[in-house]
Amino acid sequence: MKKYYKRKIDEELKCWASSNDCKPLLLRGARQVGKNLGCKAYTSSPNRKTTNQ
């Protein structure tokens, strides 16, 4: 598996998931900056929050 470099999106995803009014997520940005890889890393992390309860 390739080495994963921390990105700004990592903290943004955590804030998004922990907010009470968690709306649908739309990622926009330049090409090849790690948008998709950041989402995959977040969803596969064992300590992510799965529900807002």
N, CA, C and O atoms as CSV, one atom per row, in Angstrom:
chain,resi,resn,atom,element,x,y,z
A,1,MET,N,N,0.826,-1.179,0.000
A,1,MET,CA,C,0.000,0.000,0.000
A,1,MET,C,C,0.876,1.250,0.000
A,1,MET,O,O,1.927,1.281,0.639
A,2,LYS,N,N,0.441,2.266,-0.711
A,2,LYS,CA,C,1.204,3.493,-0.801
A,2,LYS,C,C,1.145,4.266,0.506
A,2,LYS,O,O,0.190,4.140,1.272
A,3,LYS,N,N,2.171,5.064,0.753
A,3,LYS,CA,C,2.207,5.909,1.931
A,3,LYS,C,C,1.173,7.030,1.778
A,3,LYS,O,O,1.072,7.652,0.720
A,4,TYR,N,N,0.412,7.277,2.840
A,4,TYR,CA,C,-0.607,8.323,2.800
A,4,TYR,C,C,-0.074,9.579,3.478
A,4,TYR,O,O,0.350,9.531,4.633
A,5,TYR,N,N,-0.093,10.680,2.779
A,5,TYR,CA,C,0.337,11.960,3.317
A,5,TYR,C,C,-0.870,12.716,3.852
A,5,TYR,O,O,-1.906,12.793,3.191
A,6,LYS,N,N,-0.735,13.270,5.044
A,6,LYS,CA,C,-1.828,14.043,5.630
A,6,LYS,C,C,-2.130,15.246,4.741
A,6,LYS,O,O,-1.224,15.877,4.197
A,7,ARG,N,N,-3.417,15.551,4.604
A,7,ARG,CA,C,-3.860,16.670,3.788
A,7,ARG,C,C,-4.809,17.534,4.591
A,7,ARG,O,O,-5.308,17.109,5.633
A,8,LYS,N,N,-5.062,18.742,4.117
A,8,LYS,CA,C,-5.995,19.651,4.780
A,8,LYS,C,C,-7.394,19.065,4.828
A,8,LYS,O,O,-8.152,19.327,5.762
A,9,ILE,N,N,-7.733,18.274,3.824
A,9,ILE,CA,C,-9.079,17.706,3.759
A,9,ILE,C,C,-9.344,16.746,4.914
A,9,ILE,O,O,-10.504,16.530,5.265
A,10,ASP,N,N,-8.321,16.172,5.507
A,10,ASP,CA,C,-8.511,15.239,6.614
A,10,ASP,C,C,-9.224,15.916,7.780
A,10,ASP,O,O,-10.184,15.369,8.323
A,11,GLU,N,N,-8.768,17.081,8.161
A,11,GLU,CA,C,-9.402,17.813,9.264
A,11,GLU,C,C,-10.792,18.308,8.864
A,11,GLU,O,O,-11.711,18.315,9.684
A,12,GLU,N,N,-10.942,18.714,7.625
A,12,GLU,CA,C,-12.245,19.189,7.151
A,12,GLU,C,C,-13.285,18.065,7.185
A,12,GLU,O,O,-14.441,18.301,7.535
A,13,LEU,N,N,-12.883,16.863,6.828
A,13,LEU,CA,C,-13.809,15.723,6.871
A,13,LEU,C,C,-14.217,15.406,8.298
A,13,LEU,O,O,-15.375,15.074,8.552
A,14,LYS,N,N,-13.279,15.505,9.234
A,14,LYS,CA,C,-13.610,15.255,10.635
A,14,LYS,C,C,-14.593,16.295,11.144
A,14,LYS,O,O,-15.548,15.952,11.839
A,15,CYS,N,N,-14.376,17.556,10.810
A,15,CYS,CA,C,-15.289,18.622,11.231
A,15,CYS,C,C,-16.659,18.428,10.601
A,15,CYS,O,O,-17.681,18.607,11.264
A,16,TRP,N,N,-16.684,18.065,9.333
A,16,TRP,CA,C,-17.951,17.843,8.627
A,16,TRP,C,C,-18.747,16.725,9.283
A,16,TRP,O,O,-19.952,16.858,9.492
A,17,ALA,N,N,-18.084,15.637,9.604
A,17,ALA,CA,C,-18.777,14.475,10.165
A,17,ALA,C,C,-19.245,14.731,11.593
A,17,ALA,O,O,-20.256,14.171,12.018
A,18,SER,N,N,-18.537,15.556,12.328
A,18,SER,CA,C,-18.913,15.778,13.726
A,18,SER,C,C,-19.953,16.889,13.893
A,18,SER,O,O,-20.477,17.076,14.990
A,19,SER,N,N,-20.257,17.621,12.829
A,19,SER,CA,C,-21.238,18.693,12.950
A,19,SER,C,C,-22.639,18.108,13.081
A,19,SER,O,O,-22.923,17.026,12.568
A,20,ASN,N,N,-23.505,18.835,13.772
A,20,ASN,CA,C,-24.875,18.364,13.985
A,20,ASN,C,C,-25.720,18.453,12.726
A,20,ASN,O,O,-26.627,17.643,12.535
A,21,ASP,N,N,-25.438,19.417,11.869
A,21,ASP,CA,C,-26.196,19.575,10.621
A,21,ASP,C,C,-25.369,19.078,9.442
A,21,ASP,O,O,-25.084,19.823,8.504
A,22,CYS,N,N,-24.995,17.819,9.508
A,22,CYS,CA,C,-24.136,17.194,8.506
A,22,CYS,C,C,-24.893,17.068,7.182
A,22,CYS,O,O,-25.742,16.191,7.023
A,23,LYS,N,N,-24.580,17.942,6.251
A,23,LYS,CA,C,-25.246,17.956,4.949
A,23,LYS,C,C,-24.468,17.097,3.954
A,23,LYS,O,O,-23.342,16.697,4.249
A,24,PRO,N,N,-25.036,16.804,2.791
A,24,PRO,CA,C,-24.306,16.023,1.784
A,24,PRO,C,C,-22.970,16.675,1.442
A,24,PRO,O,O,-22.851,17.900,1.413
A,25,LEU,N,N,-22.003,15.867,1.193
A,25,LEU,CA,C,-20.646,16.343,0.949
A,25,LEU,C,C,-20.376,16.453,-0.544
A,25,LEU,O,O,-20.639,15.521,-1.304
A,26,LEU,N,N,-19.856,17.588,-0.949
A,26,LEU,CA,C,-19.464,17.812,-2.333
A,26,LEU,C,C,-18.035,18.314,-2.330
A,26,LEU,O,O,-17.753,19.398,-1.819
A,27,LEU,N,N,-17.134,17.530,-2.900
A,27,LEU,CA,C,-15.728,17.905,-2.938
A,27,LEU,C,C,-15.390,18.522,-4.281
A,27,LEU,O,O,-15.614,17.924,-5.334
A,28,ARG,N,N,-14.855,19.713,-4.227
A,28,ARG,CA,C,-14.437,20.391,-5.450
A,28,ARG,C,C,-13.005,20.871,-5.257
A,28,ARG,O,O,-12.579,21.185,-4.146
A,29,GLY,N,N,-12.290,20.918,-6.344
A,29,GLY,CA,C,-10.912,21.386,-6.258
A,29,GLY,C,C,-10.132,21.016,-7.501
A,29,GLY,O,O,-10.658,20.443,-8.455
A,30,ALA,N,N,-8.880,21.358,-7.452
A,30,ALA,CA,C,-7.986,21.100,-8.580
A,30,ALA,C,C,-7.801,19.604,-8.788
A,30,ALA,O,O,-8.097,18.794,-7.910
A,31,ARG,N,N,-7.312,19.263,-9.953
A,31,ARG,CA,C,-7.062,17.863,-10.268
A,31,ARG,C,C,-5.838,17.363,-9.525
A,31,ARG,O,O,-4.889,18.107,-9.279
A,32,GLN,N,N,-5.881,16.091,-9.174
A,32,GLN,CA,C,-4.749,15.357,-8.626
A,32,GLN,C,C,-4.176,15.966,-7.352
A,32,GLN,O,O,-2.959,16.080,-7.201
A,33,VAL,N,N,-5.061,16.356,-6.437
A,33,VAL,CA,C,-4.589,16.889,-5.156
A,33,VAL,C,C,-4.973,15.989,-3.985
A,33,VAL,O,O,-4.632,16.296,-2.843
A,34,GLY,N,N,-5.675,14.887,-4.241
A,34,GLY,CA,C,-5.974,13.914,-3.202
A,34,GLY,C,C,-7.375,13.972,-2.639
A,34,GLY,O,O,-7.604,13.512,-1.521
A,35,LYS,N,N,-8.319,14.522,-3.377
A,35,LYS,CA,C,-9.708,14.583,-2.892
A,35,LYS,C,C,-10.263,13.181,-2.685
A,35,LYS,O,O,-10.786,12.874,-1.614
A,36,ASN,N,N,-10.160,12.361,-3.659
A,36,ASN,CA,C,-10.697,11.005,-3.602
A,36,ASN,C,C,-9.927,10.150,-2.596
A,36,ASN,O,O,-10.528,9.396,-1.831
A,37,LEU,N,N,-8.627,10.263,-2.598
A,37,LEU,CA,C,-7.794,9.485,-1.685
A,37,LEU,C,C,-8.063,9.888,-0.240
A,37,LEU,O,O,-8.052,9.038,0.651
A,38,GLY,N,N,-8.303,11.176,0.003
A,38,GLY,CA,C,-8.627,11.640,1.348
A,38,GLY,C,C,-9.926,11.059,1.848
A,38,GLY,O,O,-10.029,10.671,3.012
A,39,CYS,N,N,-10.925,10.992,0.977
A,39,CYS,CA,C,-12.220,10.397,1.351
A,39,CYS,C,C,-12.077,8.906,1.619
A,39,CYS,O,O,-12.653,8.388,2.576
A,40,LYS,N,N,-11.329,8.228,0.797
A,40,LYS,CA,C,-11.128,6.791,1.007
A,40,LYS,C,C,-10.386,6.526,2.314
A,40,LYS,O,O,-10.710,5.582,3.034
A,41,ALA,N,N,-9.398,7.353,2.617
A,41,ALA,CA,C,-8.656,7.184,3.865
A,41,ALA,C,C,-9.550,7.452,5.062
A,41,ALA,O,O,-9.452,6.764,6.078
A,42,TYR,N,N,-10.423,8.449,4.951
A,42,TYR,CA,C,-11.327,8.761,6.060
A,42,TYR,C,C,-12.332,7.635,6.289
A,42,TYR,O,O,-12.582,7.254,7.433
A,43,THR,N,N,-12.900,7.108,5.233
A,43,THR,CA,C,-13.904,6.062,5.401
A,43,THR,C,C,-13.298,4.745,5.876
A,43,THR,O,O,-14.006,3.918,6.451
A,44,SER,N,N,-12.024,4.539,5.649
A,44,SER,CA,C,-11.403,3.292,6.092
A,44,SER,C,C,-10.737,3.430,7.465
A,44,SER,O,O,-10.231,2.444,8.001
A,45,SER,N,N,-10.730,4.642,8.043
A,45,SER,CA,C,-10.106,4.812,9.350
A,45,SER,C,C,-10.985,4.168,10.422
A,45,SER,O,O,-12.207,4.317,10.390
A,46,PRO,N,N,-10.378,3.459,11.365
A,46,PRO,CA,C,-11.164,2.731,12.356
A,46,PRO,C,C,-11.844,3.636,13.394
A,46,PRO,O,O,-12.810,3.208,14.026
A,47,ASN,N,N,-11.373,4.863,13.584
A,47,ASN,CA,C,-11.926,5.718,14.626
A,47,ASN,C,C,-12.844,6.820,14.087
A,47,ASN,O,O,-13.067,7.823,14.764
A,48,ARG,N,N,-13.368,6.643,12.893
A,48,ARG,CA,C,-14.250,7.656,12.336
A,48,ARG,C,C,-15.634,7.548,12.945
A,48,ARG,O,O,-16.047,6.475,13.385
A,49,LYS,N,N,-16.339,8.648,12.969
A,49,LYS,CA,C,-17.693,8.677,13.504
A,49,LYS,C,C,-18.655,8.317,12.372
A,49,LYS,O,O,-18.647,8.951,11.317
A,50,THR,N,N,-19.479,7.300,12.598
A,50,THR,CA,C,-20.339,6.821,11.512
A,50,THR,C,C,-21.741,7.417,11.555
A,50,THR,O,O,-22.399,7.513,10.519
A,51,THR,N,N,-22.210,7.820,12.738
A,51,THR,CA,C,-23.547,8.404,12.833
A,51,THR,C,C,-23.498,9.639,13.716
A,51,THR,O,O,-22.590,9.793,14.532
A,52,ASN,N,N,-24.465,10.504,13.551
A,52,ASN,CA,C,-24.563,11.714,14.370
A,52,ASN,C,C,-25.633,11.529,15.433
A,52,ASN,O,O,-26.709,12.120,15.340
A,53,GLN,N,N,-25.357,10.735,16.415
A,53,GLN,CA,C,-26.316,10.494,17.487
A,53,GLN,C,C,-25.768,10.977,18.792
A,53,GLN,O,O,-26.432,10.861,19.821
